[in-house]
Amino acid sequence: MFGCVLFVGCGSDEGSETPIQEGVEITLSDGVVVGEVDGATRRFLGIPFAAPPTGERRWLPPQPAAPWDSPLDASEFSAACPQLGSTTSPEPSENEDCLYLNVWTPDPAPSGPLPVMIWFHGGSNVTGSTGDDIPFLQPPTLFYNGRGLVEGANVVVVTANYRLGVMGFFAHEALSAESADGVSGNQGILDQRMVMEWVQSNIAPFGGDPDNVTIFGESAGAFDVCFHMVSEGSRGLFDRALGQSGGCTTALRTRSETEAEADVFAEAMGCGDASDVAACLRAVPVADLLREAPVDGAIEDPPGGDFYSGGTPRWQFQAVVDGVVIADQPRTLFDDGNVADVPYVLGSNSDEGTLFHVLQGEVETEGEYLDALERRFGETVAAQVAEAYPVTDFDSPQDALERVTGDGGLVCSVRDTAKRAAAAGLDVFLYNFNRPIPIPALQGFDLRATHGAEIAYVFASIGPDVIEADDLALSATMQRYWGRFATTGDPNGGNDLAWPMFSADDDMRLNFDLTLSTVQDFRSDLCAFWESIYDSEF
């Protein structure tokens, strides 16, 4: 049921009670891949799903990978896509040859095809990779280890890198002019779509069912799952969707906004007056493209942290309403029923906002709290937020600010997407995760059930040398729900507590904690406030 708990630190090879066995082969149309056996799981790492997006392919939609003649050693993760360092990916990467995926499947091979779960990692679509370790946990332990889900949920797991930041979400009119569709800016989303296409063509030899595919992700990965829900070109490539801490029905930037910003970026890179702007930008070294974007008007070391620094980012690289890949604002597409007709699980964590403030300056007084709100939201909205989240309702001004961050950015935006998905006629299941993250090194930061805390439970990537039996049981329970959803589209079954279907009229969700429960109208008044703020953005 939950094989991973039998192994100390099963997210890494270190400490495993079963040695890694090399030399297991799978034959694909592009060539032979040679993976390894880890416990009751076969794993194949670093399989190319697209050609390297280098040289003239930089910023193009992903192109097919070239076949290989010799057996491919699939025992190591590929390089992370270009990015600056982050908490989960501390080493910067400048390697554009990064479009690779990983497959975990049972050993011995399953007797019949199993559901497939494709994971899109988080990191704000700016950082992260499939080979990330769990932050602050020693020895290094793989965050997105598919072995736990394979052995705990009886599925085939695929994880994949995709282009990030300026490499994955750069929209410029010169690039759009090269495109058959006349658009650019969602290269990272198209990379993910190619992963789904690869699964359709290649997952059967691994024991996976191409007719039963779930896409799931956390944070930016969950936002991306939602983008695929509204992207017509992704339909038919997946059968269920699951978003952990992310929806997509708040305002996205438009093509005109991003292309205007891209002109400024091109000028900063020395290409503004080039006769061929696209060619000029393709010649710019990755390190220069990744230079940290300054924030005009921001204050240094602001109380409340960078999220409340004020100012305007010089440029941003995120998903864009380009008219094709994302045809319109996602909320409009949901409201029009123009979405994938698949079951949809969404959820968030009780204390999403604490992670965004750890190691940053705290607000210590009510005045600092109000100043931070004004820097972030402007005078009018800040006054409304302060009324909805008065300091007197919390233990400290910092607690109030953390709740504002979590509710406004994630908890309530997820509920907004869930409401619109249910109104579109989809089967929607909503959850809250309420268990504090169990990493000892983080206990002093009072993160509670913070952003990303549920990932290690879903993947069973922390072993019994770190967490207690009750937490291991919660992990096994979540894997059962996730596995049943991937199998049938309904997470319910067995002796587990019934997970009620969500509707706007009956705002029920499953609450994941050491004791499961159902919760009705979770922060509904506060979310109604945030929904009015989201509405004002359109």
C-alpha positions as CSV (number, residue, x, y, z in Angstrom):
1,M,0.0,0.0,0.0
2,F,2.7,2.4,0.9
3,G,6.0,0.8,0.0
4,C,8.1,4.0,0.4
5,V,7.7,4.1,4.2
6,L,9.7,0.9,4.4
7,F,12.9,2.7,3.3
8,V,14.8,5.3,5.2
9,G,15.0,8.5,3.1
10,C,13.5,6.8,0.1
11,G,13.6,10.1,-1.8
12,S,17.3,9.5,-2.4
13,D,19.5,6.5,-2.9
14,E,21.3,7.1,0.4
15,G,20.1,4.8,3.1
16,S,17.9,2.7,0.9
17,E,17.6,-0.9,2.2
18,T,17.5,-2.2,-1.4
19,P,20.4,-1.5,-3.8
20,I,19.7,0.1,-7.1
21,Q,19.7,-2.4,-9.9
22,E,20.9,-1.3,-13.3
23,G,20.2,-2.4,-16.8
24,V,16.4,-2.6,-17.2
25,E,15.5,-1.7,-20.9
26,I,12.5,-0.3,-22.6
27,T,12.2,0.0,-26.4
28,L,10.6,3.2,-27.7
29,S,10.1,4.4,-31.3
30,D,13.1,6.7,-30.9
31,G,15.4,4.1,-29.4
32,V,16.2,2.0,-26.3
33,V,16.3,3.5,-22.9
34,V,18.1,1.8,-20.0
35,G,16.9,2.5,-16.6
36,E,17.2,1.2,-13.1
37,V,15.2,-0.8,-10.5
38,D,14.7,0.9,-7.1
39,G,12.7,-1.3,-4.7
40,A,9.4,-2.2,-6.4
41,T,9.8,0.5,-9.0
42,R,11.6,0.9,-12.3
43,R,12.8,4.4,-13.1
44,F,14.0,6.0,-16.3
45,L,15.5,9.5,-15.9
46,G,16.5,12.1,-18.5
47,I,14.6,10.9,-21.6
48,P,14.4,13.6,-24.3
49,F,10.9,14.6,-25.2
50,A,11.9,17.5,-27.5
51,A,14.9,18.8,-29.4
52,P,17.2,21.1,-27.4
53,P,15.7,24.6,-27.7
54,T,19.1,26.1,-28.5
55,G,20.4,28.3,-31.3
56,E,17.7,29.0,-33.8
57,R,15.2,26.9,-31.7
58,R,15.4,29.3,-28.8
59,W,11.9,30.6,-28.1
60,L,10.3,28.4,-30.8
61,P,7.6,25.9,-29.9
62,P,9.2,22.6,-29.0
63,Q,10.4,20.5,-31.8
64,P,10.5,16.6,-31.9
65,A,13.5,15.0,-30.3
66,A,16.0,13.2,-32.7
67,P,16.1,9.4,-32.4
68,W,19.2,7.7,-31.0
69,D,21.0,4.7,-32.2
70,S,22.8,3.4,-29.0
71,P,20.9,2.6,-25.9
72,L,20.2,5.7,-23.8
73,D,21.5,5.7,-20.3
74,A,18.5,6.8,-18.3
75,S,20.0,6.8,-14.8
76,E,20.4,10.6,-14.2
77,F,18.2,13.7,-14.2
78,S,18.9,16.2,-16.9
79,A,20.1,19.7,-16.2
80,A,17.5,22.2,-14.9
81,C,16.2,24.7,-17.4
82,P,17.9,28.1,-17.3
83,Q,17.2,30.0,-14.1
84,L,18.7,31.9,-11.2
85,G,19.1,30.0,-7.9
86,S,16.1,29.4,-5.6
87,T,15.4,27.6,-2.4
88,T,14.6,24.3,-4.1
89,S,17.1,24.8,-6.9
90,P,20.0,26.6,-5.2
91,E,22.4,26.2,-8.2
92,P,21.7,28.6,-11.1
93,S,21.5,26.9,-14.5
94,E,22.4,28.3,-17.9
95,N,21.8,25.0,-19.8
96,E,19.2,25.4,-22.5
97,D,19.4,21.7,-23.4
98,C,16.9,20.8,-20.7
99,L,13.7,19.3,-22.2
100,Y,13.8,15.9,-20.6
101,L,11.3,13.8,-18.7
102,N,11.4,10.9,-16.2
103,V,9.2,7.8,-15.8
104,W,8.6,5.7,-12.8
105,T,6.6,2.4,-13.2
106,P,6.1,-0.8,-11.2
107,D,8.6,-3.6,-11.1
108,P,7.9,-6.2,-12.2
109,A,5.9,-4.7,-15.2
110,P,2.2,-4.4,-14.5
111,S,-0.1,-7.1,-16.1
112,G,-2.4,-4.4,-17.5
113,P,-2.1,-0.7,-18.4
114,L,-2.0,1.6,-15.3
115,P,-3.2,5.2,-15.0
116,V,-0.6,7.8,-15.8
117,M,0.1,10.9,-13.7
118,I,2.1,13.7,-15.3
119,W,3.7,16.2,-12.8
120,F,4.5,19.8,-13.5
121,H,6.8,21.3,-10.8
122,G,6.3,24.6,-9.1
123,G,8.6,27.6,-8.8
124,S,6.6,30.5,-10.2
125,N,7.4,29.3,-13.7
126,V,10.8,30.9,-13.1
127,T,12.7,28.3,-11.1
128,G,12.5,24.6,-10.3
129,S,13.2,21.2,-11.9
130,T,12.3,17.6,-11.7
131,G,15.5,16.9,-9.8
132,D,15.0,19.3,-7.0
133,D,15.6,18.2,-3.4
134,I,13.4,19.0,-0.4
135,P,14.7,22.3,1.0
136,F,16.6,22.2,4.3
137,L,16.4,18.4,4.7
138,Q,19.6,16.3,5.1
139,P,20.7,14.0,3.6
140,P,19.6,15.4,0.2
141,T,16.2,13.9,-0.5
142,L,14.4,14.1,-3.9
143,F,11.2,16.2,-3.7
144,Y,9.3,14.7,-6.7
145,N,10.3,11.0,-6.3
146,G,7.8,9.1,-8.4
147,R,8.6,5.9,-6.5
148,G,6.3,6.7,-3.6
149,L,3.2,7.3,-5.8
150,V,4.0,4.2,-8.0
151,E,4.1,2.0,-4.9
152,G,1.4,3.8,-3.0
153,A,-1.2,4.6,-5.6
154,N,-0.5,2.0,-8.3
155,V,0.1,4.4,-11.2
156,V,2.8,5.3,-13.7
157,V,4.4,8.7,-12.9
158,V,6.0,11.1,-15.4
159,T,7.8,14.3,-14.3
160,A,9.2,16.8,-16.8
161,N,11.3,19.9,-17.1
162,Y,9.9,22.8,-19.1
163,R,11.3,26.2,-20.2
164,L,11.0,28.9,-17.5
165,G,11.1,32.7,-17.1
166,V,12.5,34.6,-20.1
167,M,13.2,31.3,-22.0
168,G,9.7,29.9,-21.5
169,F,7.4,33.0,-21.3
170,F,8.9,35.7,-23.5
171,A,6.5,37.3,-26.0
172,H,7.9,39.5,-28.7
173,E,6.4,40.6,-32.0
174,A,9.5,39.4,-33.8
175,L,9.0,35.9,-32.4
176,S,5.2,36.1,-33.1
177,A,6.0,36.9,-36.8
178,E,7.9,33.6,-37.1
179,S,5.0,31.6,-35.7
180,A,2.5,29.9,-37.9
181,D,-0.1,31.0,-35.4
182,G,1.3,34.5,-35.1
183,V,1.9,34.3,-31.4
184,S,4.6,33.8,-28.8
185,G,5.0,33.9,-25.1
186,N,3.8,30.5,-23.8
187,Q,6.7,28.3,-24.8
188,G,6.7,26.6,-21.4
189,I,3.1,25.7,-21.7
190,L,3.8,24.2,-25.2
191,D,6.7,22.2,-23.7
192,Q,4.2,20.7,-21.2
193,R,1.8,19.9,-24.0
194,M,4.6,18.1,-25.9
195,V,5.2,16.0,-22.7
196,M,1.5,15.0,-22.9
197,E,1.9,14.2,-26.6
198,W,5.0,12.1,-25.8
199,V,3.0,10.2,-23.2
200,Q,0.3,9.4,-25.8
201,S,2.9,7.9,-28.1
202,N,5.4,6.3,-25.7
203,I,3.9,5.4,-22.3
204,A,2.4,2.0,-23.3
205,P,5.8,0.2,-23.2
206,F,6.2,1.4,-19.6
207,G,2.9,-0.1,-18.6
208,G,0.9,3.2,-18.7
209,D,-2.5,3.8,-20.3
210,P,-2.5,6.7,-22.7
211,D,-6.2,6.8,-22.5
212,N,-6.2,7.5,-18.8
213,V,-3.9,10.4,-18.1
214,T,-4.0,12.9,-15.1
215,I,-2.0,16.1,-15.2
216,F,-1.2,17.5,-11.8
217,G,1.1,20.1,-10.4
218,E,1.8,22.4,-7.5
219,S,2.0,26.2,-7.3
220,A,3.1,27.3,-10.8
221,G,2.5,23.7,-11.9
222,A,-1.1,23.9,-10.7
223,F,-1.6,27.2,-12.5
224,D,-0.2,25.5,-15.6
225,V,-2.7,22.6,-15.2
226,C,-5.4,25.2,-15.2
227,F,-4.0,26.8,-18.4
228,H,-4.2,23.4,-20.1
229,M,-7.8,23.1,-18.9
230,V,-8.7,26.2,-21.0
231,S,-6.2,25.6,-23.8
232,E,-8.0,24.1,-26.8
233,G,-4.8,22.5,-28.1
234,S,-4.3,20.5,-25.0
235,R,-7.7,18.9,-25.0
236,G,-7.8,15.2,-25.6
237,L,-4.3,14.7,-24.2
238,F,-5.4,14.3,-20.6
239,D,-8.5,12.9,-18.8
240,R,-8.3,14.4,-15.3
241,A,-6.7,17.5,-13.8
242,L,-5.4,18.1,-10.3
243,G,-4.0,21.4,-9.0
244,Q,-2.2,21.8,-5.7
245,S,-2.2,25.5,-4.6
246,G,-3.1,27.1,-7.9
247,G,-6.0,28.0,-10.2
248,C,-5.9,30.5,-13.0
249,T,-9.1,32.7,-13.0
250,T,-7.5,35.9,-11.8
251,A,-6.3,38.4,-14.5
252,L,-3.5,37.3,-16.9
253,R,-1.4,39.8,-18.8
254,T,-2.4,40.4,-22.4
255,R,-0.3,40.1,-25.5
256,S,-0.2,43.9,-26.0
257,E,1.1,44.3,-22.4
258,T,3.8,41.7,-22.8
259,E,5.0,42.7,-26.2
260,A,5.4,46.3,-25.1
261,E,7.5,45.1,-22.2
262,A,9.4,42.8,-24.5
263,D,10.5,45.9,-26.6
264,V,12.0,47.4,-23.4
265,F,13.7,44.1,-22.7
266,A,15.2,43.8,-26.2
267,E,16.6,47.3,-25.9
268,A,18.2,46.4,-22.6
269,M,19.8,43.4,-24.2
270,G,21.3,45.6,-27.0
271,C,18.9,44.4,-29.6
272,G,16.3,47.2,-29.8
273,D,17.7,48.7,-33.1
274,A,18.8,45.4,-34.6
275,S,17.7,44.7,-38.2
276,D,16.7,41.2,-37.0
277,V,15.6,41.5,-33.4
278,A,14.9,37.8,-33.0
279,A,18.3,36.8,-34.3
280,C,20.0,39.3,-32.1
281,L,18.2,38.1,-29.0
282,R,19.1,34.5,-29.9
283,A,22.8,35.5,-29.8
284,V,22.6,37.0,-26.3
285,P,24.2,34.7,-23.7
286,V,21.9,33.0,-21.3
287,A,23.5,34.6,-18.3
288,D,22.7,38.1,-19.7
289,L,19.1,37.1,-20.4
290,L,18.8,35.9,-16.8
291,R,20.1,39.1,-15.2
292,E,17.9,39.9,-12.2
293,A,15.2,42.3,-13.1
294,P,15.3,45.5,-11.0
295,V,12.2,46.8,-9.4
296,D,11.7,50.5,-10.0
297,G,10.7,52.4,-6.9
298,A,11.0,49.5,-4.4
299,I,12.5,50.0,-1.0
300,E,15.5,48.0,0.2
301,D,14.8,45.3,2.9
302,P,11.1,46.4,3.3
303,P,9.1,45.3,6.4
304,G,7.0,42.4,5.2
305,G,9.6,41.1,2.7
306,D,10.1,41.5,-1.0
307,F,6.4,40.7,-1.8
308,Y,5.6,44.1,-0.1
309,S,8.5,46.1,-1.4
310,G,6.4,48.3,-3.6
311,G,7.6,49.6,-7.0
312,T,7.0,48.0,-10.4
313,P,9.0,45.1,-11.8
314,R,11.0,46.2,-14.9
315,W,9.7,43.2,-16.7
316,Q,7.9,39.9,-16.0
317,F,7.8,36.6,-17.8
318,Q,4.6,34.7,-17.2
319,A,1.9,33.0,-19.1
320,V,0.1,35.4,-21.5
321,V,-3.3,35.6,-23.1
322,D,-1.9,35.2,-26.7
323,G,-5.2,34.5,-28.5
324,V,-4.2,30.9,-29.4
325,V,-2.5,28.9,-26.7
326,I,-4.5,30.8,-24.2
327,A,-7.3,32.2,-26.3
328,D,-8.8,34.5,-23.7
329,Q,-8.8,35.3,-20.0
330,P,-9.1,31.9,-18.4
331,R,-12.1,33.1,-16.2
332,T,-13.9,34.0,-19.4
333,L,-13.2,30.6,-20.9
334,F,-14.5,28.9,-17.8
335,D,-17.6,31.1,-17.6
336,D,-18.3,30.3,-21.3
337,G,-17.9,26.6,-20.7
338,N,-15.0,26.6,-23.1
339,V,-12.8,24.2,-21.0
340,A,-11.7,20.6,-21.0
341,D,-14.6,18.4,-19.8
342,V,-12.7,16.4,-17.2
343,P,-12.9,15.9,-13.4
344,Y,-10.9,18.5,-11.5
345,V,-9.4,18.4,-8.0
346,L,-8.1,21.7,-6.6
347,G,-6.9,22.6,-3.2
348,S,-4.8,24.9,-1.0
349,N,-3.0,24.9,2.3
350,S,-4.1,26.6,5.5
351,D,-1.0,28.8,5.8
352,E,0.0,29.4,2.2
353,G,1.5,32.8,3.0
354,T,4.1,31.9,5.7
355,L,6.6,30.5,3.2
356,F,6.8,33.8,1.3
357,H,7.9,35.7,4.4
358,V,10.4,33.3,5.9
359,L,13.9,34.8,6.2
360,Q,12.5,38.2,5.3
361,G,11.9,41.3,7.3
362,E,8.8,41.1,9.5
363,V,6.3,43.8,10.1
364,E,6.3,44.5,13.8
365,T,3.7,47.2,14.3
366,E,0.3,48.0,12.9
367,G,1.7,51.0,11.1
368,E,4.3,48.8,9.3
369,Y,1.5,46.4,8.4
370,L,-0.6,49.2,6.9
371,D,2.4,50.6,5.1
372,A,3.2,47.2,3.6
373,L,-0.4,46.8,2.4
374,E,-0.3,50.2,0.7
375,R,3.0,49.5,-1.0
376,R,1.6,46.2,-2.3
377,F,-2.0,47.1,-3.2
378,G,-2.2,50.9,-3.5
379,E,-4.1,53.2,-1.1
380,T,-7.7,52.3,-2.0
381,V,-7.4,48.5,-2.0
382,A,-5.0,48.5,1.0
383,A,-7.7,50.2,3.1
384,Q,-10.2,47.5,2.1
385,V,-7.7,44.7,2.9
386,A,-6.9,46.2,6.3
387,E,-10.6,46.3,7.0
388,A,-11.0,42.7,6.0
389,Y,-7.9,41.6,7.9
390,P,-7.6,43.9,11.0
391,V,-4.5,43.3,13.1
392,T,-6.7,42.7,16.1
393,D,-7.9,39.5,14.6
394,F,-4.4,38.0,14.6
395,D,-1.6,37.2,17.1
396,S,0.7,39.8,15.5
397,P,0.9,42.2,12.5
398,Q,3.1,39.6,10.8
399,D,0.5,36.9,11.1
400,A,-2.1,39.2,9.6
401,L,0.3,39.9,6.6
402,E,1.0,36.2,6.1
403,R,-2.7,35.5,6.0
404,V,-3.3,38.3,3.5
405,T,-0.5,36.8,1.3
406,G,-1.9,33.3,1.4
407,D,-5.6,34.1,1.1
408,G,-5.3,36.7,-1.6
409,G,-2.7,34.9,-3.7
410,L,-3.7,31.3,-3.4
411,V,-6.5,30.1,-1.0
412,C,-9.2,32.3,-2.4
413,S,-8.0,32.3,-6.0
414,V,-8.2,28.5,-6.0
415,R,-11.8,28.7,-4.7
416,D,-12.6,31.2,-7.4
417,T,-11.4,28.7,-10.1
418,A,-13.2,25.9,-8.3
419,K,-16.5,27.9,-8.4
420,R,-16.1,28.6,-12.1
421,A,-15.2,25.1,-13.0
422,A,-18.2,23.7,-11.1
423,A,-20.5,26.3,-12.8
424,A,-19.1,25.0,-16.1
425,G,-20.5,21.6,-15.3
426,L,-17.3,19.8,-14.2
427,D,-17.0,17.4,-11.4
428,V,-14.9,19.4,-8.9
429,F,-13.4,18.2,-5.6
430,L,-11.9,20.9,-3.3
431,Y,-9.5,20.3,-0.4
432,N,-7.6,22.1,2.3
433,F,-4.3,20.8,3.7
434,N,-3.8,21.6,7.4
435,R,-0.8,19.6,8.5
436,P,2.4,21.6,9.5
437,I,5.4,20.7,7.4
438,P,7.5,18.1,9.3
439,I,11.0,19.1,8.4
440,P,13.0,19.6,11.6
441,A,15.2,22.4,10.3
442,L,12.1,24.5,9.6
443,Q,10.3,24.1,13.0
444,G,11.7,27.4,14.4
445,F,10.1,29.4,11.5
446,D,6.5,28.6,12.5
447,L,5.6,27.9,8.9
448,R,2.6,25.6,9.9
449,A,0.8,24.2,6.8
450,T,2.6,26.4,4.4
451,H,2.9,26.6,0.7
452,G,4.2,23.3,-0.7
453,A,3.8,21.4,2.6
454,E,1.6,18.8,1.0
455,I,4.1,17.8,-1.7
456,A,6.2,15.4,0.4
457,Y,2.9,13.7,1.6
458,V,1.7,13.2,-2.0
459,F,5.0,11.8,-3.2
460,A,5.9,10.1,0.1
461,S,9.3,11.6,-0.2
462,I,10.1,11.9,3.5
463,G,10.8,8.6,5.3
464,P,10.2,7.4,8.8
465,D,13.6,8.6,10.0
466,V,12.2,12.1,9.8
467,I,8.4,12.0,10.3
468,E,6.2,10.1,12.7
469,A,3.8,7.2,12.0
470,D,0.7,9.5,12.0
471,D,2.3,11.6,9.2
472,L,3.2,8.5,7.2
473,A,-0.4,7.4,7.5
474,L,-1.6,10.8,6.3
475,S,0.7,10.4,3.3
476,A,-0.6,7.0,2.5
477,T,-4.2,8.3,2.7
478,M,-3.5,11.2,0.3
479,Q,-1.9,8.7,-2.1
480,R,-5.0,6.6,-2.0
481,Y,-7.2,9.6,-2.9
482,W,-4.9,10.8,-5.6
483,G,-4.6,7.3,-7.0
484,R,-8.3,6.7,-7.1
485,F,-8.9,10.0,-8.8
486,A,-6.3,9.1,-11.4
487,T,-7.9,5.8,-11.9
488,T,-11.6,6.7,-12.1
489,G,-12.0,10.5,-11.9
490,D,-13.5,10.1,-8.4
491,P,-11.2,10.2,-5.4
492,N,-13.6,8.3,-3.2
493,G,-13.5,4.6,-2.3
494,G,-12.5,2.1,0.3
495,N,-13.0,3.0,4.0
496,D,-11.7,6.6,3.6
497,L,-13.9,9.5,4.6
498,A,-16.2,10.5,1.7
499,W,-14.9,13.5,-0.2
500,P,-17.9,15.7,-1.1
501,M,-18.2,17.2,-4.6
502,F,-17.8,20.9,-4.6
503,S,-20.4,23.5,-5.7
504,A,-20.6,27.2,-5.1
505,D,-23.9,26.7,-3.3
506,D,-22.5,23.9,-1.1
507,D,-19.0,25.0,-0.4
508,M,-17.6,21.7,1.0
509,R,-14.1,20.5,1.0
510,L,-12.0,17.7,2.4
511,N,-9.6,18.8,5.2
512,F,-6.3,16.8,5.2
513,D,-4.9,16.6,8.7
514,L,-3.9,13.7,11.0
515,T,-7.7,13.3,11.4
516,L,-9.6,13.8,8.2
517,S,-12.7,16.0,8.2
518,T,-15.0,17.9,5.9
519,V,-15.2,21.7,6.1
520,Q,-18.0,23.9,4.8
521,D,-17.5,27.6,3.9
522,F,-13.8,27.6,4.6
523,R,-12.9,31.4,4.9
524,S,-15.9,32.0,2.6
525,D,-16.4,35.6,3.8
526,L,-12.8,36.5,3.2
527,C,-12.8,34.8,-0.1
528,A,-15.9,36.7,-1.1
529,F,-13.9,39.8,-0.4
530,W,-11.0,38.7,-2.5
531,E,-13.3,37.7,-5.4
532,S,-14.5,41.3,-5.5
533,I,-10.9,42.4,-5.8
534,Y,-10.3,39.9,-8.6
535,D,-13.4,41.2,-10.4
536,S,-12.2,44.7,-10.2
537,E,-9.1,43.7,-12.2
538,F,-11.2,43.1,-15.3
